[in-house]
Amino acid sequence: MPNALTRAYLAGPRPGARLAHACADADLLRTALGERFLSRPVLLEGEQVRSIGRRLSDLFDLLLSLPHRLHDGDVRAFARTVGWSPLQIATALSPDGTPRAVPRFARSDLYEEESGFRILELNVGSPLGGFDTPLIDDVLLADPYVAAFAEEHGADTTDTTWVLVKALQAALPALDLAAGPVIGLVDWPDSFPSLEPRLRVMAELLRPYGIEAVPCHAGQVEARPDGLYVRGRRLDAVHRFYVIDDVVTPADAALLQPLHDAAREGRVALFTPLEPEVYGSKGCFAVLSDERNRGAFTAAERELIDSFLPWSRTLRDEKVHVDGDLVDLLPYVRAHREDLVVKATGSHGGLDVLPGWSTGQEEWDRAVESFAGGPYIAQRRVRPVTEEFPVGEGTDETEPMVLNWGIFLAGHGYGGAFIRGTTDPDGGVISLANGARTGTCLHTRPERP
């Protein structure tokens, strides 16, 4: 059942596909996100906003506490547990294993089941998608119906670009926006050609805040004694878009060494280091879900884990508990293909994800055998509810869609939303790469407690 705000929106003379067409016709939006957009905003009520923000904040705190609870404060030992390679550990973590401060900045991937929202992923650190959603907000709120609806119901959007700017200021307090800082939007050489157009849009969005953003990749960054340069411009800060999974060979680590040395020596500010990604590993969900670790958590924390995370286990040959029964994991995974998905612990953007229900049994069995013992988890399938979206124009026709709610954590609460949707309820992965439509969220303000 949709919430009351959604029901009210759909009950009125709401626009149809013209909203999606208007987004696709906007030059910057089309450059950043393509031509496929949702035909209405998704809507959250104030208490939902409060609840989601609180649960994400509590989960974030829980993740950051895991090295202390399970490994005596050794983040390197924790990284091994969640699937990082020795090279990745040496590249990203302090030699003595002491955890460093992590900015409270992340984006979740939530799916709504009948019982409530479930989290499938928490992307921690700076390389997040969704900072361009204010462009969608502008198009939606320019529509007379959407604008009147928002005013009548006291609904608004959250500017994710502003959320990013505030996160930069919090993480890098020496960064003076009034001085017009130059920030490198630094990606990886292999992915930069496809990401560059979107980074250029992001640079345009940051310009009104006094930030000159320079899209580039790690191979274009030049280290000098006084700092880092890109095409002759000295960088005051680096916004990192490369990820830990880019570090596969010693040559990859060597490519990043000058940048990381400059950050460590104070010649450039780095938002964010690679270390926060250890808390975004999908292996963390297996650690939290594993019944052998339940004694490390309070009753409230166990309730959060059980109600918010799907059942997850590291994919290896061992006995585990499933709904109270002790089973051999690998035979269980092979036998329950349609109820499970296998994921690489460090996958991004829906890559390296194998949904069992859309995979043949022979291929599934081969994958389970091949991935067992590696950096992979098995996770219980989430069965999301659908929401109705207008079809065409001037009609009452709608179509059901499944949504991936990309909710940002900003500080200790809700920081905006980057929504993707599909009409295929069994697609497995809802992402831009798989043809999803993109949208944003209108929400009412939560009442003060």
VOTORTI-483422 format. One line per 8 residues: number of its first residue (from 1); their letters; for each residue x, y, z of C-alpha. Coordinates in pm, 1 decimal. Layout:
<rs>
NUM> A> X:Y:Z | ...
</rs>
This chain:
<rs>
1> MPNALTRA> 0.0:0.0:0.0 | 158.8:334.3:-100.4 | 181.1:602.4:165.2 | -83.3:873.7:192.8 | 131.9:1130.5:14.2 | 171.8:903.4:-289.1 | -198.8:823.2:-295.4 | -282.1:1193.7:-287.7
9> YLAGPRPG> -41.4:1266.1:-573.6 | -184.5:991.6:-796.0 | -545.3:1088.1:-715.3 | -507.0:1437.1:-861.5 | -485.0:1549.2:-1227.1 | -114.6:1462.3:-1221.9 | 102.5:1487.2:-1531.2 | 201.4:1173.8:-1715.8
17> ARLAHACA> 503.4:1110.3:-1929.8 | 567.9:1480.5:-1989.1 | 780.1:1496.4:-1674.3 | 1007.7:1221.2:-1802.1 | 1026.9:1389.5:-2143.9 | 1108.1:1724.6:-1985.1 | 1399.1:1567.6:-1795.6 | 1529.8:1401.2:-2111.1
25> DADLLRTA> 1508.8:1733.7:-2295.5 | 1729.8:1913.4:-2039.4 | 2083.5:1919.9:-2178.8 | 2277.9:1874.2:-1854.1 | 2044.1:1600.0:-1733.8 | 2068.1:1411.3:-2058.9 | 2448.5:1436.0:-2047.5 | 2466.5:1312.6:-1688.9
33> LGERFLSR> 2193.8:1048.9:-1674.0 | 2080.5:966.1:-2026.5 | 1724.9:981.1:-2154.0 | 1530.4:747.3:-1924.6 | 1349.9:912.2:-1632.6 | 1062.5:832.0:-1399.1 | 727.1:993.2:-1481.0 | 674.3:1130.0:-1129.4
41> PVLLEGEQ> 870.2:1198.6:-813.4 | 867.4:930.6:-547.6 | 727.2:1053.3:-217.2 | 823.7:998.3:144.6 | 636.2:1111.6:451.5 | 820.5:1284.6:731.3 | 826.4:990.2:968.0 | 964.7:767.8:692.1
49> VRSIGRRL> 1241.2:1022.8:635.0 | 1325.3:1023.5:1004.6 | 1314.3:644.6:1035.1 | 1531.0:576.1:729.1 | 1786.3:837.5:833.1 | 1804.9:701.9:1187.2 | 1845.6:340.9:1072.8 | 2117.3:433.1:824.4
57> SDLFDLLL> 2299.9:630.9:1092.1 | 2274.2:344.5:1342.1 | 2398.5:97.1:1080.6 | 2688.7:327.6:993.0 | 2790.2:344.7:1359.6 | 2766.7:-31.4:1385.3 | 2988.3:-83.4:1079.9 | 3254.9:153.6:1209.1
65> SLPHRLHD> 3262.5:-32.2:1539.0 | 3331.4:-375.9:1386.1 | 3715.1:-363.3:1390.6 | 3702.3:-282.2:1762.3 | 3435.8:-539.5:1848.5 | 3572.6:-829.4:1645.4 | 3944.4:-761.7:1583.2 | 4074.6:-565.5:1884.0
73> GDVRAFAR> 4076.4:-246.0:1679.3 | 4284.3:-387.4:1391.7 | 4124.9:-257.0:1070.5 | 4368.3:-462.6:858.3 | 4240.1:-784.6:1012.5 | 3885.3:-665.8:956.0 | 3963.7:-584.9:591.1 | 4085.5:-941.0:535.8
81> TVGWSPLQ> 3760.7:-1070.4:682.9 | 3546.7:-868.6:438.6 | 3743.5:-967.9:129.7 | 4022.7:-716.8:72.2 | 4342.2:-846.2:-88.4 | 4687.5:-798.0:69.0 | 4768.8:-540.1:-200.0 | 4453.0:-343.1:-127.9
89> IATALSPD> 4522.5:-351.6:245.0 | 4879.8:-228.0:193.0 | 4760.3:48.6:-41.5 | 4474.5:185.8:165.9 | 4524.7:113.9:537.2 | 4765.4:235.0:802.6 | 5058.9:-2.6:864.3 | 4970.7:-50.2:1231.4
97> GTPRAVPR> 4604.5:-128.7:1158.3 | 4468.5:166.6:1356.4 | 4135.2:284.7:1210.2 | 4125.3:647.0:1098.8 | 3834.0:888.6:1116.4 | 3568.0:825.0:852.9 | 3340.5:1106.0:724.2 | 2973.0:1039.1:791.3
105> FARSDLYE> 2885.4:1028.8:425.0 | 2735.5:732.5:241.0 | 2461.5:625.3:0.0 | 2246.4:320.0:51.0 | 2059.6:103.0:-195.3 | 1724.3:24.3:-33.8 | 1438.3:-189.4:-161.2 | 1096.5:-175.8:-0.4
113> EESGFRIL> 934.4:-506.3:93.2 | 587.7:-542.0:244.0 | 748.6:-543.2:588.9 | 952.8:-228.0:524.1 | 1281.7:-117.9:370.2 | 1574.4:-356.1:333.7 | 1928.3:-243.8:260.5 | 2121.7:-429.3:-7.1
121> ELNVGSPL> 2427.1:-207.3:-13.3 | 2587.6:85.1:167.6 | 2841.1:277.2:-40.4 | 3073.9:454.4:201.4 | 3305.6:738.4:101.7 | 3318.8:982.8:-187.6 | 3267.3:786.0:-514.3 | 2888.4:802.5:-507.2
129> GGFDTPLI> 2633.1:865.7:-780.0 | 2336.0:1096.4:-729.7 | 2487.2:1440.8:-672.7 | 2316.3:1556.2:-994.1 | 1958.8:1495.9:-875.7 | 1897.5:1871.7:-816.8 | 1874.0:1895.4:-1195.9 | 1576.0:1657.6:-1181.1
137> DDVLLADP> 1429.2:1853.0:-888.5 | 1436.2:2171.6:-1094.8 | 1247.7:2011.0:-1383.3 | 984.3:1851.6:-1160.5 | 917.9:2161.9:-953.5 | 881.5:2370.2:-1271.1 | 568.8:2166.7:-1351.9 | 254.0:2346.0:-1226.4
145> YVAAFAEE> 94.4:2032.8:-1079.6 | 407.6:1918.8:-896.6 | 476.9:2270.0:-766.5 | 118.3:2314.2:-641.9 | 118.0:1966.2:-485.1 | 446.6:2034.4:-305.6 | 318.3:2365.7:-169.5 | -14.3:2219.9:-58.0
153> HGADTTDT> 144.9:1929.7:128.5 | 455.5:2106.0:256.4 | 679.1:1874.6:53.0 | 1028.6:1958.4:-65.4 | 1340.2:1801.3:-213.3 | 1689.2:1770.6:-64.6 | 1967.7:1926.0:-273.6 | 2227.9:1648.6:-292.7
161> TWVLVKAL> 2488.8:1883.5:-440.3 | 2458.2:2101.9:-128.6 | 2478.6:1788.2:85.0 | 2807.6:1707.2:-90.6 | 2943.2:2058.5:-35.8 | 2860.0:2039.8:334.8 | 3028.1:1700.0:356.3 | 3340.2:1843.4:190.7
169> QAALPALD> 3346.4:2129.1:441.0 | 3300.6:1893.3:735.3 | 3572.7:1652.8:619.2 | 3815.8:1923.6:502.4 | 3770.2:2218.7:743.0 | 4069.1:2404.1:594.7 | 3896.3:2420.0:254.7 | 3792.4:2784.2:206.6
177> LAAGPVIG> 3505.5:2812.6:-40.8 | 3538.8:3191.2:-42.3 | 3890.0:3151.2:-185.1 | 3764.7:2960.0:-489.8 | 3934.3:2622.9:-433.1 | 4032.3:2397.9:-722.1 | 3919.4:2039.0:-666.9 | 4016.0:1746.2:-886.7
185> LVDWPDSF> 3735.0:1500.0:-956.2 | 3974.1:1207.9:-989.5 | 3856.1:883.0:-1147.2 | 4042.4:574.9:-1272.4 | 4190.4:570.7:-1626.7 | 3976.9:277.1:-1747.1 | 3642.7:416.9:-1634.3 | 3710.7:785.7:-1696.7
193> PSLEPRLR> 3603.3:794.9:-2064.4 | 3249.8:687.5:-1971.5 | 3228.8:886.2:-1647.2 | 3384.0:1209.9:-1774.8 | 3060.0:1362.8:-1913.2 | 2888.0:1313.7:-1578.7 | 3185.3:1461.0:-1392.5 | 3168.3:1766.9:-1616.8
201> VMAELLRP> 2803.8:1812.6:-1520.2 | 2905.7:1778.8:-1156.3 | 3166.0:2052.1:-1210.5 | 2889.3:2281.1:-1336.5 | 2678.8:2207.0:-1028.8 | 2968.6:2289.8:-794.3 | 3054.9:2618.1:-966.2 | 2784.6:2826.4:-788.4
209> YGIEAVPC> 2941.6:2726.8:-454.8 | 3274.3:2882.8:-551.5 | 3438.8:2550.6:-639.0 | 3634.1:2504.3:-960.0 | 3612.6:2129.8:-1024.1 | 3849.0:1962.2:-1270.6 | 3743.6:1618.3:-1404.8 | 4046.0:1394.6:-1459.4
217> HAGQVEAR> 4186.1:1047.8:-1387.4 | 4470.6:932.0:-1167.6 | 4707.9:902.2:-1462.6 | 4666.3:1273.4:-1537.9 | 4763.6:1389.2:-1189.1 | 5117.9:1523.2:-1163.4 | 5297.2:1529.7:-827.8 | 5529.1:1823.8:-758.8
225> PDGLYVRG> 5707.0:1924.8:-439.0 | 5442.5:2187.5:-362.5 | 5137.3:1973.8:-440.4 | 4935.9:1799.1:-711.7 | 4867.5:1944.6:-1054.8 | 4632.5:1865.5:-1340.9 | 4700.3:2032.6:-1675.5 | 4905.2:2298.5:-1499.0
233> RRLDAVHR> 4642.8:2375.5:-1230.4 | 4739.0:2314.9:-869.4 | 4472.5:2121.5:-680.0 | 4360.7:2230.8:-336.3 | 4172.9:1905.5:-286.9 | 4093.4:1574.1:-453.4 | 3744.2:1429.1:-466.9 | 3812.7:1059.2:-514.5
241> FYVIDDVV> 3603.7:862.0:-763.3 | 3840.0:566.0:-808.5 | 3759.9:269.8:-583.3 | 3950.9:1.4:-398.4 | 3856.2:-257.7:-660.2 | 4061.3:-59.8:-913.1 | 4371.2:-167.8:-719.9 | 4443.0:-510.0:-868.7
249> TPADAALL> 4816.1:-505.8:-954.8 | 5127.4:-343.5:-806.1 | 5119.1:-103.3:-1103.4 | 4774.2:15.9:-988.9 | 4905.7:83.4:-639.2 | 5208.6:263.4:-784.6 | 4981.0:488.3:-990.0 | 4810.8:608.8:-670.6
257> QPLHDAAR> 5121.9:636.3:-456.2 | 5213.9:998.3:-546.6 | 4856.6:1113.2:-480.6 | 4834.9:933.3:-148.6 | 5181.8:1058.6:-46.0 | 5074.4:1416.3:-118.5 | 4761.4:1371.3:94.6 | 4955.7:1215.8:381.9
265> EGRVALFT> 5214.5:1497.5:372.3 | 4950.0:1771.2:364.3 | 5025.7:1890.0:9.3 | 4664.7:1821.9:-96.2 | 4340.2:1749.2:85.9 | 4174.0:1416.6:1.8 | 3799.1:1352.6:9.5 | 3786.7:1068.3:88.5
273> PLEPEVYG> 4074.2:822.6:148.1 | 4027.1:462.9:36.5 | 3992.8:333.4:392.8 | 3619.9:413.1:431.8 | 3543.1:164.3:155.5 | 3625.1:-121.6:390.0 | 3298.0:-39.8:569.7 | 3111.2:-45.1:238.2
281> SKGCFAVL> 3224.4:-396.1:149.5 | 2934.0:-636.1:105.7 | 3135.9:-868.3:323.1 | 3033.1:-645.8:615.7 | 2674.8:-764.1:574.9 | 2790.7:-1124.3:603.9 | 2981.4:-1033.5:922.5 | 2674.2:-864.7:1072.3
289> SDERNRGA> 2438.0:-1143.3:967.7 | 2656.8:-1430.1:1088.6 | 2503.5:-1585.9:1400.9 | 2855.0:-1649.3:1538.6 | 2894.4:-1274.4:1590.3 | 2559.2:-1208.0:1757.9 | 2711.3:-1197.4:2104.0 | 2905.0:-884.5:2003.2
297> FTAAEREL> 2583.5:-684.6:1954.6 | 2316.8:-547.9:2184.7 | 1953.0:-651.2:2156.7 | 1872.0:-324.3:1974.5 | 2157.7:-380.6:1731.5 | 2045.6:-736.4:1662.0 | 1695.9:-605.5:1589.1 | 1840.7:-355.9:1341.4
305> IDSFLPWS> 2043.5:-629.6:1170.3 | 1752.0:-872.7:1149.3 | 1496.5:-620.2:1024.4 | 1715.1:-413.0:792.1 | 1967.1:-652.1:634.5 | 1890.5:-960.5:424.5 | 2038.0:-1289.1:547.0 | 2396.7:-1295.1:411.9
313> RTLRDEKV> 2693.8:-1530.2:442.3 | 3048.7:-1538.1:309.9 | 3051.7:-1795.3:28.2 | 3274.2:-2076.3:152.2 | 3261.3:-2442.1:245.3 | 3133.1:-2440.9:602.9 | 2827.0:-2501.6:814.8 | 2596.4:-2207.2:885.0
321> HVDGDLVD> 2258.9:-2146.1:1042.8 | 1962.1:-2078.7:815.5 | 1637.0:-1999.3:996.6 | 1760.5:-2190.8:1300.0 | 1881.5:-2499.2:1112.0 | 2251.0:-2588.9:1076.3 | 2330.3:-2661.9:708.8 | 2626.6:-2701.3:475.9
329> LLPYVRAH> 2638.8:-2363.6:301.9 | 2750.5:-2455.9:-50.7 | 2493.9:-2734.7:-104.3 | 2230.4:-2502.7:44.7 | 2320.0:-2223.7:-198.4 | 2310.4:-2461.2:-496.2 | 1972.6:-2598.6:-390.9 | 1808.0:-2259.9:-325.2
337> REDLVVKA> 1907.9:-2078.7:-644.3 | 1577.8:-1893.2:-688.8 | 1593.1:-1745.0:-339.6 | 1954.5:-1624.3:-343.0 | 2195.5:-1387.6:-513.0 | 2575.8:-1412.8:-518.5 | 2777.1:-1089.2:-507.5 | 3142.5:-990.5:-510.5
345> TGSHGGLD> 3220.1:-816.3:-183.5 | 3365.9:-514.0:-361.3 | 3126.7:-482.3:-655.3 | 3002.9:-139.3:-762.9 | 2721.7:-25.1:-990.4 | 2551.1:-363.0:-999.7 | 2855.5:-537.7:-1147.3 | 2965.0:-885.1:-1035.1
353> VLPGWSTG> 2615.6:-968.7:-910.8 | 2455.9:-1300.8:-1009.4 | 2083.6:-1337.5:-928.0 | 1999.0:-1704.7:-892.7 | 1639.2:-1668.2:-1013.9 | 1754.2:-1545.8:-1356.3 | 2039.4:-1795.4:-1388.7 | 2019.3:-2153.0:-1514.7
361> QEEWDRAV> 2097.8:-2427.5:-1265.9 | 2413.2:-2548.1:-1441.3 | 2555.0:-2195.7:-1467.9 | 2462.2:-2131.3:-1105.4 | 2635.5:-2447.2:-985.3 | 2950.7:-2357.8:-1179.8 | 2948.9:-2006.3:-1037.5 | 2906.5:-2127.3:-679.5
369> ESFAGGPY> 3196.0:-2369.4:-723.3 | 3414.3:-2103.0:-886.0 | 3339.2:-1824.9:-637.0 | 3354.0:-2032.5:-317.3 | 3640.2:-1928.0:-95.1 | 3685.0:-1598.2:-277.5 | 3561.6:-1247.7:-196.2 | 3192.8:-1329.4:-248.9
377> IAQRRVRP> 2878.6:-1348.8:-39.5 | 2548.8:-1531.1:-79.5 | 2249.9:-1316.5:9.8 | 1879.6:-1388.9:44.1 | 1663.1:-1243.0:-230.1 | 1464.9:-930.8:-144.9 | 1113.5:-923.2:-295.0 | 1021.0:-557.0:-332.7
385> VTEEFPVG> 673.4:-413.1:-362.2 | 588.4:-202.7:-666.3 | 473.2:156.8:-701.2 | 249.7:295.7:-976.2 | 381.3:548.2:-1228.0 | 180.5:738.4:-1492.5 | 193.0:618.7:-1852.5 | 124.5:844.3:-2149.6
393> EGTDETEP> -38.9:1184.0:-2108.3 | -396.1:1281.4:-2030.1 | -497.4:933.1:-1914.5 | -535.4:755.0:-1582.0 | -316.5:466.2:-1696.1 | -25.4:364.6:-1473.1 | 234.1:89.3:-1467.7 | 396.1:-84.3:-1169.8
401> MVLNWGIF> 765.0:-28.5:-1110.0 | 1022.7:-163.8:-867.3 | 1247.3:102.2:-712.2 | 1603.0:115.3:-590.9 | 1601.7:388.7:-326.0 | 1949.1:544.0:-321.8 | 1915.6:726.3:10.2 | 2210.9:936.9:124.4
409> LAGHGYGG> 2334.9:943.5:480.9 | 2452.9:1294.8:565.1 | 2587.3:1325.1:917.8 | 2331.7:1145.5:1132.4 | 2027.9:1148.3:906.0 | 1860.3:1161.1:568.1 | 2058.1:1343.5:298.9 | 1844.2:1316.6:-13.6
417> AFIRGTTD> 1766.7:1043.2:-262.3 | 1878.4:913.1:-600.7 | 1601.9:686.3:-730.6 | 1621.0:422.8:-1005.0 | 1325.6:219.3:-1124.2 | 1235.6:-62.7:-1360.8 | 920.5:-235.3:-1480.2 | 1094.8:-574.6:-1453.5
425> PDGGVISL> 1029.6:-711.3:-1102.3 | 1272.8:-999.7:-1156.4 | 1562.7:-806.9:-1308.4 | 1783.3:-852.9:-1004.5 | 1990.4:-535.5:-1035.5 | 1830.6:-193.4:-1080.2 | 2103.1:32.5:-1216.9 | 2165.7:284.6:-1491.3
433> ANGARTGT> 2383.8:28.4:-1667.3 | 2082.2:-204.3:-1687.2 | 1854.0:60.3:-1835.9 | 1680.5:180.2:-1521.1 | 1487.1:506.2:-1520.8 | 1610.3:778.6:-1289.1 | 1421.4:1003.5:-1050.5 | 1423.6:1192.5:-725.2
441> CLHTRPER> 1220.5:1224.5:-408.8 | 976.2:1476.1:-264.4 | 927.7:1447.8:110.7 | 751.9:1618.6:395.3 | 947.6:1729.6:697.6 | 950.1:1500.7:1000.0 | 789.2:1647.4:1307.2 | 1025.8:1734.0:1588.0
449> P> 1041.0:1454.4:1846.5
</rs>
